[in-house]
Amino acid sequence: MKRVFFLVIMVIFLVYIAPLGFQYYQKRGDGEEKIHTVQNVENILDSQASAGQNAEDTGEDAGSGAEAQEDAAMIAVSVHGTVKEMTLEEYTAGAVAAEMPASFPEAALQAQAAAARTFAVYKQSLGQDETHPDAAVCDDYTHCAAFVELDTQAESLWGKKAKEWTEKVQAAVKATEGEIVTYNGSPIAAVFHSAAAQQTESAVSVWGTDIPYLVAVDSAGDDACPEYDASKTFGAEEFRQIMLAEEPDINLTGLPKTWFTEIESSEAGGVTSCKIGGKSFKGTRVRELLGLNSTHFTIKTTDTSITFHTQGYGHGVGMSQYGAKCMAEQGSSYQEILQHYYTGTKVEKIGAK
Ligand SMILES: [Zn+2]
């Protein structure tokens, strides 16, 4: 009798109670698994889409925590074509000094320090650069970022203010020591420019690559930049020669007012493309060919001339330096400035996970 009773209890347990526990266990397991899976996939997609990293790079990043941290502390910099090894912090100070007026408020200089350091770490993470295979970065601002050697060049850069400004720049670097801007745990392409035109440009508008943290955001204070408003006038014949040297097939006959058609703009107002003499040009190409301050331009013509009026200075993507200055003056911290201009990012110590 006892045995039968025990069997009944066992059957009840196996049929009703055990499955409940198993289901509960399965549910928990599923939930956790899902969270991990989604994060992992996003990480891979984002680092590929944003950083342009290939699978190999991503693998390397994931594999070496402490090692990467040690490597990141030193950097090879091509200075006037000579490769120099220095600490990442030394490089950062030289880049801040060259890229931003040292008279800017501290939080702006700190934001610039973190952005310059991040850009260098990002370039390192991409592996060998074709232009300077033995260095991670160079001192050409059109290619990487401007850089000066503070030990020897502070005097010529700042004159009597050399000591004061050197200390101010070094303090900004120290305050952000080892900190970089990350998106999903990877260093970002922390691009910056002098001044936007009240709104930054997205990477996709300017370079055709969609990068989640480089989207258009409001930017106040850009008009404090001395080059914010600028005009450049070309004689009709001069303009014709510049453009025909580039594209011999375009039709620049008749009056200048008929030469410009189909002007397309980004949401921030920059010219993404326009037709000149019947042929389509990217806004960035027009800026380059004509030496304009930005792609944020309007065109005015007379019968004998063409005037381009620009607003902003630089490509307009990422952090605006004059915008950073304005935010700092209004009390924002460097983290707030960086997270404003680089959407959805974090500021963290190198190697922190
Ligand atoms: Zn370079």
Residues whose N, C-alpha, C, O or C-beta is under 5 A from the ligand:
A	BS01	ZN	V137 C138 H143 C144
